[in-house]
Amino acid sequence: MGQGAVVLGGYAAGNGGNTLVVNHPTVGRIPNGAIVERRAPSVNLGALVHLQLQRPDFTTASRVVDVLNKRFGPVAHADNSALIAVRLPAEYEKNATEFIAQLERLTIETDREARIVVNERTGTIIIGQDVKIAPVAIMQGNLSIQIETVTNVSQPGQLSGGSTQVTQQPTVSTKQDAARSILLKQGSTVEELVRALTAIGASPRDIIAILQNLKQAGALDAELAVI
């Protein structure tokens, strides 16, 4: 089950026809709102302990095995990317709890996958470190069309016997900004891309759309998560 305070990505203010709406005021998140009603059963520690990685990764599993074997001798091996088998050393056979406590004190550098998280509702972009982009050229331009209706009032002259006439004159105007281009070289990162897009006046939503298009074009070497 889940409950708690709802964090909204927008708001609505005003009354009647005079209102202001930003983003989506009816969509929200409940941070840490999940409640575990029944916990997993505890198991007794035996001569063989299995460590389950929360995020399966072969590099991280290999690093865990290396750190354990350097600290306790050849006691660990990785069964796969998510499961590591650890044999209790002889000096900890009667005190498995202390051995687990020693495991918790070890420092492991995990292998982090390249990931970009975007929130289209709020225009938020979170970028991992050193996310690479293949060589690509980006062009962005805006075309806006505005249609206005001008109301004219025609007054007849005095003693002419005419009546007042109201006419409407529609006008159409267009505005197109010059295309803005960015050229990225080999080894460029998403951080450099966002910095360049911000310099030419791109909004967060424009950047999100460009990142999605880069992912579709195969030029973005990272996982793109849209929430």
C-alpha atoms as a printed R data frame, in Angstrom:
    type eleno elety resid chain resno       x       y       z
1   ATOM     1    CA   MET     A     1   0.000   0.000   0.000
2   ATOM     2    CA   GLY     A     2   1.101   3.586  -0.372
3   ATOM     3    CA   GLN     A     3   0.198   6.820   1.380
4   ATOM     4    CA   GLY     A     4   1.727  10.174   2.207
5   ATOM     5    CA   ALA     A     5   2.090  13.710   0.958
6   ATOM     6    CA   VAL     A     6   1.670  14.183  -2.793
7   ATOM     7    CA   VAL     A     7   4.318  16.294  -4.519
8   ATOM     8    CA   LEU     A     8   2.808  18.058  -7.533
9   ATOM     9    CA   GLY     A     9   4.727  19.144 -10.598
10  ATOM    10    CA   GLY     A    10   2.479  22.144 -11.264
11  ATOM    11    CA   TYR     A    11  -0.254  24.354  -9.870
12  ATOM    12    CA   ALA     A    12  -3.490  26.079 -10.802
13  ATOM    13    CA   ALA     A    13  -4.387  29.532  -9.477
14  ATOM    14    CA   GLY     A    14  -7.285  31.888 -10.085
15  ATOM    15    CA   ASN     A    15 -11.049  31.827 -10.155
16  ATOM    16    CA   GLY     A    16 -13.579  31.505 -12.920
17  ATOM    17    CA   GLY     A    17 -12.287  32.516 -16.329
18  ATOM    18    CA   ASN     A    18  -9.190  34.203 -14.913
19  ATOM    19    CA   THR     A    19  -6.939  31.220 -14.115
20  ATOM    20    CA   LEU     A    20  -3.295  30.300 -14.540
21  ATOM    21    CA   VAL     A    21  -2.266  26.661 -14.940
22  ATOM    22    CA   VAL     A    22   1.387  25.519 -14.921
23  ATOM    23    CA   ASN     A    23   2.314  21.962 -15.974
24  ATOM    24    CA   HIS     A    24  -0.072  19.238 -14.711
25  ATOM    25    CA   PRO     A    25  -1.615  20.084 -11.333
26  ATOM    26    CA   THR     A    26  -3.585  16.802 -11.223
27  ATOM    27    CA   VAL     A    27  -0.495  14.542 -11.511
28  ATOM    28    CA   GLY     A    28   1.836  13.955  -8.573
29  ATOM    29    CA   ARG     A    29   4.207  11.577  -6.821
30  ATOM    30    CA   ILE     A    30   4.354  10.199  -3.271
31  ATOM    31    CA   PRO     A    31   8.060  10.004  -2.300
32  ATOM    32    CA   ASN     A    32   8.773   6.984  -0.079
33  ATOM    33    CA   GLY     A    33   5.054   6.345   0.165
34  ATOM    34    CA   ALA     A    34   5.134   2.562  -0.148
35  ATOM    35    CA   ILE     A    35   4.595   0.512   3.001
36  ATOM    36    CA   VAL     A    36   5.684  -3.137   3.233
37  ATOM    37    CA   GLU     A    37   2.907  -4.927   5.081
38  ATOM    38    CA   ARG     A    38   4.692  -8.264   5.347
39  ATOM    39    CA   ARG     A    39   8.463  -8.529   5.501
40  ATOM    40    CA   ALA     A    40  10.492 -11.305   3.938
41  ATOM    41    CA   PRO     A    41  11.249 -14.175   6.352
42  ATOM    42    CA   SER     A    42  14.653 -14.275   8.028
43  ATOM    43    CA   VAL     A    43  16.945 -17.224   7.317
44  ATOM    44    CA   ASN     A    44  19.623 -18.774   9.468
45  ATOM    45    CA   LEU     A    45  23.209 -18.133   8.418
46  ATOM    46    CA   GLY     A    46  25.042 -21.209   7.229
47  ATOM    47    CA   ALA     A    47  28.501 -22.032   5.953
48  ATOM    48    CA   LEU     A    48  27.646 -20.444   2.599
49  ATOM    49    CA   VAL     A    49  26.287 -16.905   2.307
50  ATOM    50    CA   HIS     A    50  24.758 -15.533  -0.894
51  ATOM    51    CA   LEU     A    51  24.873 -11.830  -1.682
52  ATOM    52    CA   GLN     A    52  22.148 -10.574  -4.026
53  ATOM    53    CA   LEU     A    53  22.948  -7.392  -5.957
54  ATOM    54    CA   GLN     A    54  20.053  -4.975  -6.133
55  ATOM    55    CA   ARG     A    55  21.166  -3.954  -9.637
56  ATOM    56    CA   PRO     A    56  22.663  -6.921 -11.512
57  ATOM    57    CA   ASP     A    57  25.949  -6.000 -13.157
58  ATOM    58    CA   PHE     A    58  28.908  -8.219 -14.102
59  ATOM    59    CA   THR     A    59  31.487  -5.500 -13.418
60  ATOM    60    CA   THR     A    60  30.111  -4.761  -9.958
61  ATOM    61    CA   ALA     A    61  29.905  -8.475  -9.136
62  ATOM    62    CA   SER     A    62  33.543  -8.942 -10.177
63  ATOM    63    CA   ARG     A    63  34.641  -6.004  -8.018
64  ATOM    64    CA   VAL     A    64  32.782  -7.401  -4.984
65  ATOM    65    CA   VAL     A    65  34.515 -10.767  -5.413
66  ATOM    66    CA   ASP     A    66  37.934  -9.086  -5.698
67  ATOM    67    CA   VAL     A    67  37.418  -7.027  -2.542
68  ATOM    68    CA   LEU     A    68  36.174 -10.022  -0.524
69  ATOM    69    CA   ASN     A    69  39.021 -12.285  -1.632
70  ATOM    70    CA   LYS     A    70  41.627  -9.629  -0.831
71  ATOM    71    CA   ARG     A    71  40.158  -9.169   2.651
72  ATOM    72    CA   PHE     A    72  39.308 -12.764   3.671
73  ATOM    73    CA   GLY     A    73  41.214 -14.937   1.199
74  ATOM    74    CA   PRO     A    74  39.675 -17.038  -1.624
75  ATOM    75    CA   VAL     A    75  36.167 -17.263  -0.157
76  ATOM    76    CA   ALA     A    76  33.944 -15.643  -2.825
77  ATOM    77    CA   HIS     A    77  32.942 -16.270  -6.418
78  ATOM    78    CA   ALA     A    78  30.212 -14.820  -8.638
79  ATOM    79    CA   ASP     A    79  27.551 -17.246  -9.884
80  ATOM    80    CA   ASN     A    80  26.162 -14.637 -12.277
81  ATOM    81    CA   SER     A    81  25.712 -10.875 -12.586
82  ATOM    82    CA   ALA     A    82  23.419 -10.694  -9.565
83  ATOM    83    CA   LEU     A    83  24.455 -13.508  -7.184
84  ATOM    84    CA   ILE     A    84  27.729 -13.876  -5.262
85  ATOM    85    CA   ALA     A    85  28.484 -16.949  -3.156
86  ATOM    86    CA   VAL     A    86  30.668 -16.394  -0.079
87  ATOM    87    CA   ARG     A    87  32.034 -19.224   2.056
88  ATOM    88    CA   LEU     A    88  32.497 -18.448   5.746
89  ATOM    89    CA   PRO     A    89  36.193 -18.301   6.697
90  ATOM    90    CA   ALA     A    90  37.318 -20.760   9.339
91  ATOM    91    CA   GLU     A    91  37.744 -18.048  11.989
92  ATOM    92    CA   TYR     A    92  34.085 -16.978  11.585
93  ATOM    93    CA   GLU     A    93  32.412 -20.415  11.559
94  ATOM    94    CA   LYS     A    94  31.025 -19.899  15.053
95  ATOM    95    CA   ASN     A    95  30.336 -16.189  14.606
96  ATOM    96    CA   ALA     A    96  28.658 -15.699  11.235
97  ATOM    97    CA   THR     A    97  27.019 -12.461  12.394
98  ATOM    98    CA   GLU     A    98  30.400 -10.811  12.943
99  ATOM    99    CA   PHE     A    99  31.458 -11.936   9.460
100 ATOM   100    CA   ILE     A   100  28.403 -10.254   7.912
101 ATOM   101    CA   ALA     A   101  29.201  -7.123   9.922
102 ATOM   102    CA   GLN     A   102  32.707  -7.171   8.444
103 ATOM   103    CA   LEU     A   103  31.194  -7.457   4.951
104 ATOM   104    CA   GLU     A   104  29.056  -4.381   5.543
105 ATOM   105    CA   ARG     A   105  32.139  -2.294   6.366
106 ATOM   106    CA   LEU     A   106  33.821  -2.973   3.026
107 ATOM   107    CA   THR     A   107  33.713  -0.284   0.336
108 ATOM   108    CA   ILE     A   108  32.814  -1.266  -3.218
109 ATOM   109    CA   GLU     A   109  32.874   1.032  -6.233
110 ATOM   110    CA   THR     A   110  29.808   0.070  -8.237
111 ATOM   111    CA   ASP     A   111  29.598   0.246 -11.997
112 ATOM   112    CA   ARG     A   112  26.973   2.832 -12.898
113 ATOM   113    CA   GLU     A   113  25.219   2.635 -16.215
114 ATOM   114    CA   ALA     A   114  24.851   5.759 -18.312
115 ATOM   115    CA   ARG     A   115  21.342   7.087 -17.712
116 ATOM   116    CA   ILE     A   116  19.359  10.250 -18.338
117 ATOM   117    CA   VAL     A   117  16.121  10.845 -16.440
118 ATOM   118    CA   VAL     A   118  13.677  13.454 -17.736
119 ATOM   119    CA   ASN     A   119  10.383  14.631 -16.301
120 ATOM   120    CA   GLU     A   120   8.245  16.110 -19.057
121 ATOM   121    CA   ARG     A   121   5.676  17.467 -16.599
122 ATOM   122    CA   THR     A   122   8.142  19.729 -14.809
123 ATOM   123    CA   GLY     A   123  10.846  20.056 -17.473
124 ATOM   124    CA   THR     A   124  13.472  18.513 -15.175
125 ATOM   125    CA   ILE     A   125  16.530  16.764 -16.651
126 ATOM   126    CA   ILE     A   126  18.941  14.637 -14.603
127 ATOM   127    CA   ILE     A   127  22.112  13.581 -16.443
128 ATOM   128    CA   GLY     A   128  24.625  10.974 -15.321
129 ATOM   129    CA   GLN     A   129  28.351  11.550 -15.509
130 ATOM   130    CA   ASP     A   130  30.134  11.337 -18.892
131 ATOM   131    CA   VAL     A   131  27.153  10.295 -21.009
132 ATOM   132    CA   LYS     A   132  28.563  10.192 -24.535
133 ATOM   133    CA   ILE     A   133  26.946  11.305 -27.802
134 ATOM   134    CA   ALA     A   134  27.935  10.104 -31.254
135 ATOM   135    CA   PRO     A   135  28.942  12.794 -33.812
136 ATOM   136    CA   VAL     A   136  25.714  14.443 -34.926
137 ATOM   137    CA   ALA     A   137  24.418  17.784 -36.223
138 ATOM   138    CA   ILE     A   138  21.296  19.323 -34.674
139 ATOM   139    CA   MET     A   139  19.159  22.061 -36.205
140 ATOM   140    CA   GLN     A   140  16.318  23.717 -34.385
141 ATOM   141    CA   GLY     A   141  13.937  26.404 -35.576
142 ATOM   142    CA   ASN     A   142  10.507  27.714 -34.598
143 ATOM   143    CA   LEU     A   143   7.644  28.711 -36.863
144 ATOM   144    CA   SER     A   144   4.738  30.590 -35.317
145 ATOM   145    CA   ILE     A   145   1.515  31.593 -37.084
146 ATOM   146    CA   GLN     A   146  -0.751  34.230 -35.534
147 ATOM   147    CA   ILE     A   147  -4.255  34.989 -36.747
148 ATOM   148    CA   GLU     A   148  -5.981  38.141 -35.530
149 ATOM   149    CA   THR     A   149  -9.381  39.638 -36.269
150 ATOM   150    CA   VAL     A   150  -9.646  43.439 -36.309
151 ATOM   151    CA   THR     A   151 -13.119  44.935 -35.769
152 ATOM   152    CA   ASN     A   152 -13.885  48.149 -37.716
153 ATOM   153    CA   VAL     A   153 -16.841  50.450 -37.106
154 ATOM   154    CA   SER     A   154 -18.130  52.498 -40.056
155 ATOM   155    CA   GLN     A   155 -20.135  55.614 -39.141
156 ATOM   156    CA   PRO     A   156 -22.368  57.195 -41.843
157 ATOM   157    CA   GLY     A   157 -22.359  60.937 -42.410
158 ATOM   158    CA   GLN     A   158 -24.942  63.207 -40.839
159 ATOM   159    CA   LEU     A   159 -28.319  63.416 -42.594
160 ATOM   160    CA   SER     A   160 -27.231  60.626 -44.973
161 ATOM   161    CA   GLY     A   161 -29.897  58.230 -43.792
162 ATOM   162    CA   GLY     A   162 -27.369  55.437 -43.380
163 ATOM   163    CA   SER     A   163 -26.741  53.144 -40.379
164 ATOM   164    CA   THR     A   164 -23.653  52.213 -38.434
165 ATOM   165    CA   GLN     A   165 -21.909  49.120 -39.794
166 ATOM   166    CA   VAL     A   166 -19.482  46.807 -37.966
167 ATOM   167    CA   THR     A   167 -17.020  44.910 -40.128
168 ATOM   168    CA   GLN     A   168 -14.347  42.389 -39.240
169 ATOM   169    CA   GLN     A   169 -11.000  42.227 -41.033
170 ATOM   170    CA   PRO     A   170  -8.981  39.057 -40.392
171 ATOM   171    CA   THR     A   171  -5.199  39.317 -40.663
172 ATOM   172    CA   VAL     A   172  -2.661  36.494 -40.781
173 ATOM   173    CA   SER     A   173   0.965  37.003 -39.780
174 ATOM   174    CA   THR     A   174   3.778  34.497 -39.629
175 ATOM   175    CA   LYS     A   175   7.083  34.543 -37.812
176 ATOM   176    CA   GLN     A   176   9.882  32.079 -38.292
177 ATOM   177    CA   ASP     A   177  13.069  32.179 -36.281
178 ATOM   178    CA   ALA     A   178  16.335  31.443 -38.009
179 ATOM   179    CA   ALA     A   179  17.397  27.821 -37.671
180 ATOM   180    CA   ARG     A   180  19.934  27.361 -34.889
181 ATOM   181    CA   SER     A   181  22.512  24.658 -35.427
182 ATOM   182    CA   ILE     A   182  24.892  22.811 -33.115
183 ATOM   183    CA   LEU     A   183  27.764  20.607 -34.249
184 ATOM   184    CA   LEU     A   184  29.027  17.990 -31.800
185 ATOM   185    CA   LYS     A   185  32.387  16.309 -32.283
186 ATOM   186    CA   GLN     A   186  33.544  12.817 -31.391
187 ATOM   187    CA   GLY     A   187  33.514  12.204 -27.634
188 ATOM   188    CA   SER     A   188  31.051  14.979 -26.779
189 ATOM   189    CA   THR     A   189  28.935  14.514 -23.664
190 ATOM   190    CA   VAL     A   190  25.299  15.293 -22.922
191 ATOM   191    CA   GLU     A   191  26.483  17.947 -20.466
192 ATOM   192    CA   GLU     A   192  28.201  19.791 -23.315
193 ATOM   193    CA   LEU     A   193  25.068  19.398 -25.467
194 ATOM   194    CA   VAL     A   194  22.767  20.835 -22.807
195 ATOM   195    CA   ARG     A   195  25.168  23.708 -22.198
196 ATOM   196    CA   ALA     A   196  25.228  24.512 -25.923
197 ATOM   197    CA   LEU     A   197  21.435  24.275 -26.227
198 ATOM   198    CA   THR     A   198  20.970  26.568 -23.238
199 ATOM   199    CA   ALA     A   199  23.357  29.070 -24.822
200 ATOM   200    CA   ILE     A   200  21.148  29.356 -27.922
201 ATOM   201    CA   GLY     A   201  18.006  29.811 -25.826
202 ATOM   202    CA   ALA     A   202  16.498  26.311 -25.900
203 ATOM   203    CA   SER     A   203  13.932  25.614 -23.205
204 ATOM   204    CA   PRO     A   204  13.986  22.481 -21.009
205 ATOM   205    CA   ARG     A   205  11.148  20.996 -23.063
206 ATOM   206    CA   ASP     A   206  13.121  21.608 -26.268
207 ATOM   207    CA   ILE     A   207  16.103  19.826 -24.732
208 ATOM   208    CA   ILE     A   208  13.922  16.877 -23.683
209 ATOM   209    CA   ALA     A   209  12.544  16.578 -27.219
210 ATOM   210    CA   ILE     A   210  16.074  16.724 -28.685
211 ATOM   211    CA   LEU     A   211  17.295  14.013 -26.286
212 ATOM   212    CA   GLN     A   212  14.401  11.764 -27.283
213 ATOM   213    CA   ASN     A   213  15.174  12.307 -30.965
214 ATOM   214    CA   LEU     A   214  18.871  11.570 -30.369
215 ATOM   215    CA   LYS     A   215  17.904   8.294 -28.687
216 ATOM   216    CA   GLN     A   216  15.726   7.342 -31.654
217 ATOM   217    CA   ALA     A   217  18.563   8.236 -34.047
218 ATOM   218    CA   GLY     A   218  20.972   5.956 -32.170
219 ATOM   219    CA   ALA     A   219  23.324   8.831 -31.312
220 ATOM   220    CA   LEU     A   220  22.767   8.734 -27.535
221 ATOM   221    CA   ASP     A   221  24.837   6.124 -25.702
222 ATOM   222    CA   ALA     A   222  22.717   5.990 -22.558
223 ATOM   223    CA   GLU     A   223  19.391   4.811 -21.210
224 ATOM   224    CA   LEU     A   224  16.736   7.503 -21.459
225 ATOM   225    CA   ALA     A   225  14.101   7.220 -18.727
226 ATOM   226    CA   VAL     A   226  11.003   9.412 -19.028
227 ATOM   227    CA   ILE     A   227   8.896   9.753 -15.865
